[in-house]
Amino acid sequence: MTQTKVLETEFDFYLRRLFPITRSLTGNGNRETLEILSEIIPIAQYEVLSGTPVYDWVVPDEWNIRDAWIATADGQRVVDFKQNNLHVVSYSEPVNLSMTWDQLKQHIHVHPELPGAIPYRTSYYRRDWGFCVTHAQYAELERIDGPLQVIIDSDLSPGALTYGECLIPGRSKQEILISCYLCHPSMANDSLSGVLLTAFLVRRIAEMKERKFSYRVVFVPETLGAIAYCAANEAAIKQIDIGLVVTTVGGPGKFGYKQSWQLGHAINRMIEQVFKEAGQEFIAYPFDIHGSDERQYSSQGFRVNCATICKDRYYEYPEYHSSLDNLEFVNARQIVATYDLYLRLIAKIENRKIYRSRIPYGEVMLSRHDLYPAQGGAQRPELGGRSELDLILWLLFRCDGRNSLDDIACELGVNSEVLFPLVERLKERGVLADV
């Protein structure tokens, strides 16, 4: 069996094991998911108590559910949570009522475009309850005379929001952020595919013997989880330049990537190079204010340049946020295809040559380091600013410990091979140092 087939078998095993778990913004399903993922990589679990303020948000009560159904008066279940956990609006309050169809239907949701799909709905921040059904179930409920038994056996009480973290040290303290979200129940592409890819990608990163960068990997409930994580790790997140938000990586459709908030940032260029080197066509999605947790990491206080490589990106496929985003739509082979692209990207990030000036305050006295022509006064910027002296000055200006040699070469419109010998000379003179 090839290594790819072995990997696909592993992905398939965990896909089928994790898919049915009822995950939400909080709750035991998230803890169970992190426990299972810890079989792949070590993940530390942290809890943020209900009522804790995190920037402009407050962690809500914890939600857990055991069962729910809508049944006829004689107990025949028409809608059953145990058949599909998307049947209940996430964060539904406990309910035990007998009611008519006219009373119930205001709590019933159907997919507006896919008759056979159960839609995914939540009510995290407003106390409410509801059921999600197919069009056929809706019609069946509508035809029933007499009272309907409506049960939601759930708890909504003070508890905690749970997130997972895995820190992998490298030679450099400079960190790369990798984030995914685990709050969606029984949806294979949206959420679960990204969670699994992240776990296996991090396992591979941890196996790398000559790892340059350190990696900060987080498994959070989307939006509030990422915000809570940033609040708890504010100083560390502020120091990060590059992030990857891993989501919707297992569909059958086209590859794409969402660009980071700074279009000219190196992460975007590296991802496009990965696609081209792999011979893969791709869709480039410009950064916008909608999406996943890049919205938190790229917000004003942090400004991390986060990008996402995806395969059938959220919003783009009809099955999105419905029961049809399932294990017939997603399979291990499709996720592994995206995993290979992320692996190529990590290799490209690891190969970045980054330097920092050892004299960051004020201009370097070039003559003191034998980097300036013996006689001064006659020098001026060459036309185009690409003389050797110009390139040295640009290197000293841009080598700040964040820009790679490729980044600087791209900005200057020269080949990085032209800059490399100059960098070596600057290192010999003690002016630049490796990061």
One Martini backbone bead per residue (centre of mass of N, CA, C, O) as a GRO file, in nm:
protein
  435
    1MET     BB    1   0.096   0.036   0.024
    2THR     BB    2   0.081   0.350  -0.007
    3GLN     BB    3   0.117   0.643   0.159
    4THR     BB    4  -0.144   0.763   0.055
    5LYS     BB    5  -0.329   0.526   0.133
    6VAL     BB    6  -0.269   0.533   0.432
    7LEU     BB    7  -0.371   0.819   0.476
    8GLU     BB    8  -0.659   0.776   0.371
    9THR     BB    9  -0.733   0.567   0.586
   10GLU     BB   10  -0.700   0.754   0.827
   11PHE     BB   11  -0.898   0.970   0.744
   12ASP     BB   12  -1.145   0.785   0.721
   13PHE     BB   13  -1.158   0.694   1.013
   14TYR     BB   14  -1.197   0.987   1.138
   15LEU     BB   15  -1.435   1.080   0.982
   16ARG     BB   16  -1.638   0.858   1.087
   17ARG     BB   17  -1.593   0.920   1.392
   18LEU     BB   18  -1.652   1.247   1.393
   19PHE     BB   19  -1.911   1.321   1.238
   20PRO     BB   20  -2.154   1.251   1.460
   21ILE     BB   21  -2.074   1.470   1.643
   22THR     BB   22  -2.193   1.707   1.876
   23ARG     BB   23  -2.124   2.023   1.788
   24SER     BB   24  -2.031   2.353   1.920
   25LEU     BB   25  -1.953   2.623   2.091
   26THR     BB   26  -2.015   2.412   2.311
   27GLY     BB   27  -1.924   2.118   2.483
   28ASN     BB   28  -1.871   1.772   2.476
   29GLY     BB   29  -1.814   1.738   2.171
   30ASN     BB   30  -1.550   1.902   2.172
   31ARG     BB   31  -1.395   1.730   2.373
   32GLU     BB   32  -1.414   1.464   2.220
   33THR     BB   33  -1.269   1.563   1.966
   34LEU     BB   34  -0.998   1.634   2.105
   35GLU     BB   35  -0.940   1.352   2.212
   36ILE     BB   36  -0.920   1.217   1.933
   37LEU     BB   37  -0.699   1.406   1.811
   38SER     BB   38  -0.483   1.316   2.032
   39GLU     BB   39  -0.402   1.058   1.864
   40ILE     BB   40  -0.229   1.236   1.657
   41ILE     BB   41  -0.196   1.484   1.861
   42PRO     BB   42  -0.099   1.690   2.102
   43ILE     BB   43  -0.365   1.833   2.308
   44ALA     BB   44  -0.448   2.115   2.474
   45GLN     BB   45  -0.690   2.196   2.712
   46TYR     BB   46  -0.920   2.475   2.732
   47GLU     BB   47  -1.107   2.700   2.957
   48VAL     BB   48  -1.391   2.924   2.930
   49LEU     BB   49  -1.596   3.076   3.120
   50SER     BB   50  -1.889   3.160   3.176
   51GLY     BB   51  -1.896   3.521   3.153
   52THR     BB   52  -1.648   3.582   2.999
   53PRO     BB   53  -1.473   3.840   2.891
   54VAL     BB   54  -1.399   3.897   2.523
   55TYR     BB   55  -1.382   4.181   2.472
   56ASP     BB   56  -1.698   4.224   2.307
   57TRP     BB   57  -1.746   3.954   2.457
   58VAL     BB   58  -1.937   3.665   2.587
   59VAL     BB   59  -1.945   3.378   2.741
   60PRO     BB   60  -2.164   3.143   2.730
   61ASP     BB   61  -2.343   2.906   2.790
   62GLU     BB   62  -2.365   2.572   2.809
   63TRP     BB   63  -2.420   2.309   2.559
   64ASN     BB   64  -2.641   2.021   2.585
   65ILE     BB   65  -2.743   1.703   2.423
   66ARG     BB   66  -2.946   1.400   2.408
   67ASP     BB   67  -3.243   1.474   2.287
   68ALA     BB   68  -3.493   1.471   2.010
   69TRP     BB   69  -3.847   1.541   1.913
   70ILE     BB   70  -4.120   1.464   1.684
   71ALA     BB   71  -4.453   1.359   1.769
   72THR     BB   72  -4.711   1.187   1.791
   73ALA     BB   73  -4.955   1.100   2.011
   74ASP     BB   74  -4.846   0.781   1.972
   75GLY     BB   75  -4.508   0.824   1.936
   76GLN     BB   76  -4.435   0.894   1.646
   77ARG     BB   77  -4.149   0.971   1.485
   78VAL     BB   78  -4.068   1.232   1.255
   79VAL     BB   79  -3.843   1.371   1.433
   80ASP     BB   80  -3.483   1.277   1.485
   81PHE     BB   81  -3.188   1.336   1.638
   82LYS     BB   82  -3.067   1.036   1.608
   83GLN     BB   83  -3.061   1.057   1.291
   84ASN     BB   84  -3.000   1.388   1.312
   85ASN     BB   85  -2.833   1.664   1.457
   86LEU     BB   86  -2.960   1.891   1.258
   87HIS     BB   87  -3.261   1.901   1.365
   88VAL     BB   88  -3.132   2.092   1.579
   89VAL     BB   89  -3.100   2.384   1.705
   90SER     BB   90  -2.838   2.531   1.810
   91TYR     BB   91  -2.908   2.611   2.142
   92SER     BB   92  -3.151   2.481   2.245
   93GLU     BB   93  -3.389   2.476   2.449
   94PRO     BB   94  -3.572   2.329   2.663
   95VAL     BB   95  -3.841   2.090   2.571
   96ASN     BB   96  -4.202   2.018   2.683
   97LEU     BB   97  -4.455   1.971   2.444
   98SER     BB   98  -4.793   2.035   2.342
   99MET     BB   99  -4.879   2.092   1.992
  100THR     BB  100  -4.958   2.254   1.725
  101TRP     BB  101  -4.874   2.326   1.410
  102ASP     BB  102  -4.917   2.633   1.431
  103GLN     BB  103  -4.721   2.654   1.679
  104LEU     BB  104  -4.465   2.504   1.554
  105LYS     BB  105  -4.381   2.630   1.266
  106GLN     BB  106  -4.207   2.875   1.383
  107HIS     BB  107  -3.973   2.635   1.459
  108ILE     BB  108  -3.934   2.574   1.149
  109HIS     BB  109  -3.677   2.454   0.919
  110VAL     BB  110  -3.583   2.508   0.578
  111HIS     BB  111  -3.452   2.467   0.280
  112PRO     BB  112  -3.471   2.690   0.013
  113GLU     BB  113  -3.325   2.477  -0.225
  114LEU     BB  114  -3.310   2.186  -0.064
  115PRO     BB  115  -3.544   1.949  -0.006
  116GLY     BB  116  -3.342   1.704   0.112
  117ALA     BB  117  -3.239   1.907   0.325
  118ILE     BB  118  -3.082   1.985   0.626
  119PRO     BB  119  -3.048   2.253   0.795
  120TYR     BB  120  -2.823   2.488   0.945
  121ARG     BB  121  -2.880   2.601   1.284
  122THR     BB  122  -2.861   2.888   1.511
  123SER     BB  123  -2.876   3.017   1.883
  124TYR     BB  124  -2.646   3.153   2.070
  125TYR     BB  125  -2.766   3.471   2.154
  126ARG     BB  126  -3.070   3.344   2.160
  127ARG     BB  127  -3.332   3.244   2.322
  128ASP     BB  128  -3.423   2.925   2.181
  129TRP     BB  129  -3.599   2.713   1.940
  130GLY     BB  130  -3.558   2.422   1.705
  131PHE     BB  131  -3.622   2.283   1.377
  132CYS     BB  132  -3.484   2.072   1.113
  133VAL     BB  133  -3.609   2.004   0.779
  134THR     BB  134  -3.750   1.862   0.535
  135HIS     BB  135  -3.993   1.892   0.308
  136ALA     BB  136  -4.129   1.619   0.372
  137GLN     BB  137  -4.154   1.663   0.679
  138TYR     BB  138  -4.321   1.915   0.667
  139ALA     BB  139  -4.564   1.787   0.521
  140GLU     BB  140  -4.624   1.573   0.734
  141LEU     BB  141  -4.677   1.765   0.971
  142GLU     BB  142  -4.908   1.923   0.827
  143ARG     BB  143  -5.105   1.656   0.814
  144ILE     BB  144  -5.133   1.646   1.116
  145ASP     BB  145  -5.358   1.565   1.348
  146GLY     BB  146  -5.319   1.711   1.623
  147PRO     BB  147  -5.102   1.670   1.855
  148LEU     BB  148  -4.758   1.748   1.933
  149GLN     BB  149  -4.459   1.612   2.034
  150VAL     BB  150  -4.209   1.820   2.207
  151ILE     BB  151  -3.856   1.744   2.232
  152ILE     BB  152  -3.581   1.889   2.436
  153ASP     BB  153  -3.285   1.738   2.572
  154SER     BB  154  -3.137   2.000   2.740
  155ASP     BB  155  -2.854   2.213   2.826
  156LEU     BB  156  -2.838   2.561   2.970
  157SER     BB  157  -2.539   2.637   3.136
  158PRO     BB  158  -2.293   2.687   3.328
  159GLY     BB  159  -1.947   2.673   3.199
  160ALA     BB  160  -1.766   2.618   2.889
  161LEU     BB  161  -1.512   2.696   2.669
  162THR     BB  162  -1.341   2.495   2.428
  163TYR     BB  163  -0.987   2.453   2.358
  164GLY     BB  164  -0.708   2.392   2.140
  165GLU     BB  165  -0.344   2.321   2.178
  166CYS     BB  166  -0.034   2.340   1.972
  167LEU     BB  167   0.319   2.343   2.037
  168ILE     BB  168   0.595   2.397   1.801
  169PRO     BB  169   0.917   2.402   1.810
  170GLY     BB  170   1.190   2.594   1.686
  171ARG     BB  171   1.468   2.764   1.618
  172SER     BB  172   1.261   2.975   1.599
  173LYS     BB  173   1.032   3.199   1.761
  174GLN     BB  174   0.891   3.223   1.512
  175GLU     BB  175   0.550   3.216   1.423
  176ILE     BB  176   0.303   2.990   1.304
  177LEU     BB  177  -0.034   3.000   1.222
  178ILE     BB  178  -0.284   2.743   1.302
  179SER     BB  179  -0.636   2.726   1.211
  180CYS     BB  180  -0.941   2.578   1.344
  181TYR     BB  181  -1.284   2.453   1.338
  182LEU     BB  182  -1.523   2.258   1.578
  183CYS     BB  183  -1.857   2.351   1.581
  184HIS     BB  184  -1.961   2.141   1.370
  185PRO     BB  185  -2.215   1.930   1.292
  186SER     BB  186  -2.228   1.705   1.054
  187MET     BB  187  -1.984   1.839   0.867
  188ALA     BB  188  -1.737   1.774   0.638
  189ASN     BB  189  -1.624   2.034   0.506
  190ASP     BB  190  -1.739   2.214   0.722
  191SER     BB  191  -1.467   2.178   0.946
  192LEU     BB  192  -1.372   1.870   0.954
  193SER     BB  193  -1.159   1.877   0.729
  194GLY     BB  194  -0.980   2.095   0.870
  195VAL     BB  195  -0.924   1.948   1.133
  196LEU     BB  196  -0.783   1.698   1.011
  197LEU     BB  197  -0.566   1.832   0.844
  198THR     BB  198  -0.430   1.973   1.078
  199ALA     BB  199  -0.346   1.726   1.241
  200PHE     BB  200  -0.170   1.594   1.013
  201LEU     BB  201   0.012   1.834   0.955
  202VAL     BB  202   0.132   1.856   1.241
  203ARG     BB  203   0.254   1.581   1.251
  204ARG     BB  204   0.454   1.639   1.021
  205ILE     BB  205   0.596   1.883   1.148
  206ALA     BB  206   0.695   1.730   1.406
  207GLU     BB  207   0.886   1.535   1.221
  208MET     BB  208   1.069   1.760   1.164
  209LYS     BB  209   1.408   1.807   1.219
  210GLU     BB  210   1.450   2.093   1.045
  211ARG     BB  211   1.304   2.327   1.216
  212LYS     BB  212   1.258   2.664   1.202
  213PHE     BB  213   0.980   2.711   1.298
  214SER     BB  214   0.716   2.795   1.489
  215TYR     BB  215   0.402   2.645   1.611
  216ARG     BB  216   0.058   2.761   1.626
  217VAL     BB  217  -0.213   2.552   1.729
  218VAL     BB  218  -0.573   2.575   1.671
  219PHE     BB  219  -0.885   2.465   1.835
  220VAL     BB  220  -1.193   2.623   1.755
  221PRO     BB  221  -1.451   2.799   1.787
  222GLU     BB  222  -1.594   2.995   1.592
  223THR     BB  223  -1.495   3.317   1.661
  224LEU     BB  224  -1.514   3.305   1.980
  225GLY     BB  225  -1.272   3.118   2.008
  226ALA     BB  226  -1.065   3.305   1.873
  227ILE     BB  227  -1.110   3.543   2.061
  228ALA     BB  228  -1.039   3.395   2.323
  229TYR     BB  229  -0.754   3.321   2.237
  230CYS     BB  230  -0.647   3.606   2.193
  231ALA     BB  231  -0.698   3.704   2.484
  232ALA     BB  232  -0.501   3.476   2.610
  233ASN     BB  233  -0.268   3.550   2.351
  234GLU     BB  234  -0.190   3.843   2.265
  235ALA     BB  235   0.119   3.870   2.248
  236ALA     BB  236   0.165   3.636   2.046
  237ILE     BB  237  -0.020   3.727   1.809
  238LYS     BB  238   0.125   4.005   1.759
  239GLN     BB  239   0.398   3.847   1.645
  240ILE     BB  240   0.244   3.748   1.398
  241ASP     BB  241   0.249   3.713   1.036
  242ILE     BB  242   0.160   3.407   0.979
  243GLY     BB  243  -0.147   3.247   0.855
  244LEU     BB  244  -0.370   2.954   0.885
  245VAL     BB  245  -0.699   2.881   0.764
  246VAL     BB  246  -0.857   2.571   0.799
  247THR     BB  247  -1.096   2.511   0.533
  248THR     BB  248  -1.264   2.355   0.313
  249VAL     BB  249  -1.077   2.065   0.192
  250GLY     BB  250  -1.304   1.814   0.072
  251GLY     BB  251  -1.411   1.863  -0.196
  252PRO     BB  252  -1.481   1.801  -0.550
  253GLY     BB  253  -1.378   2.062  -0.640
  254LYS     BB  254  -1.212   2.341  -0.648
  255PHE     BB  255  -0.945   2.515  -0.604
  256GLY     BB  256  -0.840   2.757  -0.350
  257TYR     BB  257  -0.783   3.105  -0.228
  258LYS     BB  258  -0.752   3.314   0.044
  259GLN     BB  259  -0.652   3.613   0.088
  260SER     BB  260  -0.489   3.827   0.245
  261TRP     BB  261  -0.514   4.154   0.356
  262GLN     BB  262  -0.230   4.162   0.208
  263LEU     BB  263  -0.170   4.120  -0.113
  264GLY     BB  264   0.164   4.156  -0.101
  265HIS     BB  265   0.205   3.919   0.059
  266ALA     BB  266   0.389   3.630   0.077
  267ILE     BB  267   0.165   3.414   0.115
  268ASN     BB  268   0.033   3.456  -0.162
  269ARG     BB  269   0.276   3.389  -0.339
  270MET     BB  270   0.329   3.104  -0.229
  271ILE     BB  271   0.060   2.976  -0.306
  272GLU     BB  272   0.079   3.022  -0.610
  273GLN     BB  273   0.336   2.855  -0.641
  274VAL     BB  274   0.217   2.589  -0.549
  275PHE     BB  275   0.009   2.556  -0.771
  276LYS     BB  276   0.205   2.572  -1.011
  277GLU     BB  277   0.398   2.338  -0.925
  278ALA     BB  278   0.137   2.132  -0.915
  279GLY     BB  279  -0.064   2.195  -1.159
  280GLN     BB  280  -0.297   2.383  -1.035
  281GLU     BB  281  -0.588   2.501  -1.044
  282PHE     BB  282  -0.732   2.828  -0.941
  283ILE     BB  283  -0.892   3.029  -0.698
  284ALA     BB  284  -0.902   3.377  -0.625
  285TYR     BB  285  -0.978   3.515  -0.310
  286PRO     BB  286  -1.042   3.790  -0.185
  287PHE     BB  287  -1.037   3.978   0.065
  288ASP     BB  288  -1.280   3.978   0.332
  289ILE     BB  289  -1.510   4.029   0.603
  290HIS     BB  290  -1.573   3.748   0.534
  291GLY     BB  291  -1.574   3.420   0.701
  292SER     BB  292  -1.340   3.335   0.912
  293ASP     BB  293  -1.074   3.364   1.150
  294GLU     BB  294  -0.926   3.595   1.001
  295ARG     BB  295  -1.098   3.821   1.128
  296GLN     BB  296  -0.943   3.806   1.400
  297TYR     BB  297  -0.630   3.794   1.327
  298SER     BB  298  -0.673   4.065   1.127
  299SER     BB  299  -0.731   4.257   1.316
  300GLN     BB  300  -0.618   4.552   1.437
  301GLY     BB  301  -0.460   4.421   1.690
  302PHE     BB  302  -0.294   4.207   1.484
  303ARG     BB  303  -0.248   4.157   1.164
  304VAL     BB  304  -0.263   3.885   1.041
  305ASN     BB  305  -0.160   3.693   0.763
  306CYS     BB  306  -0.431   3.519   0.641
  307ALA     BB  307  -0.478   3.202   0.481
  308THR     BB  308  -0.664   2.987   0.234
  309ILE     BB  309  -0.687   2.656   0.147
  310CYS     BB  310  -0.925   2.513  -0.086
  311LYS     BB  311  -1.220   2.281  -0.141
  312ASP     BB  312  -1.485   2.410  -0.157
  313ARG     BB  313  -1.583   2.679  -0.052
  314TYR     BB  314  -1.741   2.853   0.136
  315TYR     BB  315  -2.060   2.939  -0.016
  316GLU     BB  316  -1.999   2.776  -0.308
  317TYR     BB  317  -2.177   2.533  -0.218
  318PRO     BB  318  -2.491   2.400  -0.194
  319GLU     BB  319  -2.433   2.211   0.074
  320TYR     BB  320  -2.398   2.429   0.256
  321HIS     BB  321  -2.529   2.408   0.557
  322SER     BB  322  -2.591   2.084   0.539
  323SER     BB  323  -2.661   1.739   0.516
  324LEU     BB  324  -2.498   1.728   0.226
  325ASP     BB  325  -2.238   1.773   0.404
  326ASN     BB  326  -2.096   1.477   0.358
  327LEU     BB  327  -1.959   1.148   0.298
  328GLU     BB  328  -2.038   1.189  -0.011
  329PHE     BB  329  -1.892   1.469  -0.063
  330VAL     BB  330  -1.665   1.359   0.126
  331ASN     BB  331  -1.318   1.255   0.115
  332ALA     BB  332  -1.001   1.150   0.168
  333ARG     BB  333  -0.878   1.208  -0.111
  334GLN     BB  334  -0.950   1.513  -0.115
  335ILE     BB  335  -0.797   1.596   0.139
  336VAL     BB  336  -0.513   1.496   0.055
  337ALA     BB  337  -0.481   1.691  -0.181
  338THR     BB  338  -0.469   1.941   0.011
  339TYR     BB  339  -0.247   1.850   0.199
  340ASP     BB  340  -0.020   1.862  -0.014
  341LEU     BB  341  -0.031   2.172  -0.040
  342TYR     BB  342   0.035   2.242   0.253
  343LEU     BB  343   0.305   2.098   0.255
  344ARG     BB  344   0.436   2.275   0.040
  345LEU     BB  345   0.401   2.538   0.198
  346ILE     BB  346   0.571   2.467   0.441
  347ALA     BB  347   0.832   2.428   0.283
  348LYS     BB  348   0.841   2.720   0.182
  349ILE     BB  349   0.850   2.855   0.456
  350GLU     BB  350   1.106   2.705   0.564
  351ASN     BB  351   1.285   2.828   0.307
  352ARG     BB  352   1.304   3.091   0.418
  353LYS     BB  353   1.506   3.381   0.396
  354ILE     BB  354   1.594   3.538   0.704
  355TYR     BB  355   1.678   3.869   0.816
  356ARG     BB  356   1.871   4.076   1.044
  357SER     BB  357   1.955   4.357   1.182
  358ARG     BB  358   2.223   4.460   1.406
  359ILE     BB  359   2.147   4.778   1.307
  360PRO     BB  360   1.841   4.929   1.355
  361TYR     BB  361   1.966   5.212   1.446
  362GLY     BB  362   2.000   5.359   1.198
  363GLU     BB  363   2.248   5.402   0.992
  364VAL     BB  364   2.489   5.242   0.843
  365MET     BB  365   2.842   5.244   0.853
  366LEU     BB  366   2.986   5.136   0.580
  367SER     BB  367   3.294   5.201   0.608
  368ARG     BB  368   3.334   5.039   0.877
  369HIS     BB  369   3.255   4.765   0.685
  370ASP     BB  370   3.353   4.778   0.391
  371LEU     BB  371   3.082   4.907   0.198
  372TYR     BB  372   3.233   5.161   0.086
  373PRO     BB  373   3.357   5.378  -0.091
  374ALA     BB  374   3.655   5.536  -0.032
  375GLN     BB  375   3.515   5.778  -0.184
  376GLY     BB  376   3.325   6.042  -0.114
  377GLY     BB  377   3.048   6.247  -0.279
  378ALA     BB  378   2.979   6.085  -0.571
  379GLN     BB  379   2.727   5.958  -0.475
  380ARG     BB  380   2.434   5.811  -0.636
  381PRO     BB  381   2.150   5.718  -0.745
  382GLU     BB  382   2.082   5.507  -0.961
  383LEU     BB  383   1.931   5.417  -1.222
  384GLY     BB  384   1.680   5.230  -1.060
  385GLY     BB  385   1.832   5.137  -0.798
  386ARG     BB  386   2.068   4.874  -0.886
  387SER     BB  387   2.310   4.888  -0.745
  388GLU     BB  388   2.505   4.756  -0.515
  389LEU     BB  389   2.463   4.982  -0.310
  390ASP     BB  390   2.156   4.985  -0.327
  391LEU     BB  391   2.108   4.691  -0.239
  392ILE     BB  392   2.236   4.718   0.037
  393LEU     BB  393   2.045   4.936   0.142
  394TRP     BB  394   1.786   4.768   0.109
  395LEU     BB  395   1.865   4.537   0.292
  396LEU     BB  396   1.899   4.712   0.549
  397PHE     BB  397   1.598   4.810   0.539
  398ARG     BB  398   1.439   4.507   0.507
  399CYS     BB  399   1.604   4.345   0.728
  400ASP     BB  400   1.366   4.271   1.003
  401GLY     BB  401   1.274   3.951   1.043
  402ARG     BB  402   1.026   3.917   0.810
  403ASN     BB  403   1.162   3.941   0.547
  404SER     BB  404   1.239   3.786   0.273
  405LEU     BB  405   1.441   3.751   0.010
  406ASP     BB  406   1.206   3.718  -0.190
  407ASP     BB  407   1.049   3.965  -0.111
  408ILE     BB  408   1.272   4.171  -0.179
  409ALA     BB  409   1.318   4.090  -0.472
  410CYS     BB  410   1.031   4.148  -0.566
  411GLU     BB  411   1.027   4.452  -0.493
  412LEU     BB  412   1.299   4.511  -0.676
  413GLY     BB  413   1.313   4.326  -0.942
  414VAL     BB  414   1.494   4.078  -0.854
  415ASN     BB  415   1.700   3.830  -0.808
  416SER     BB  416   1.791   3.649  -0.531
  417GLU     BB  417   2.078   3.571  -0.645
  418VAL     BB  418   2.181   3.865  -0.631
  419LEU     BB  419   2.151   3.901  -0.311
  420PHE     BB  420   2.296   3.671  -0.161
  421PRO     BB  421   2.602   3.767  -0.167
  422LEU     BB  422   2.540   4.026  -0.007
  423VAL     BB  423   2.442   3.890   0.248
  424GLU     BB  424   2.702   3.738   0.310
  425ARG     BB  425   2.871   3.993   0.346
  426LEU     BB  426   2.701   4.115   0.579
  427LYS     BB  427   2.753   3.880   0.770
  428GLU     BB  428   3.063   3.894   0.779
  429ARG     BB  429   3.039   4.203   0.896
  430GLY     BB  430   2.797   4.196   1.119
  431VAL     BB  431   2.508   4.318   1.011
  432LEU     BB  432   2.386   4.038   0.965
  433ALA     BB  433   2.127   3.791   1.051
  434ASP     BB  434   1.982   3.516   1.122
  435VAL     BB  435   1.647   3.368   1.183
   0.00000   0.00000   0.00000
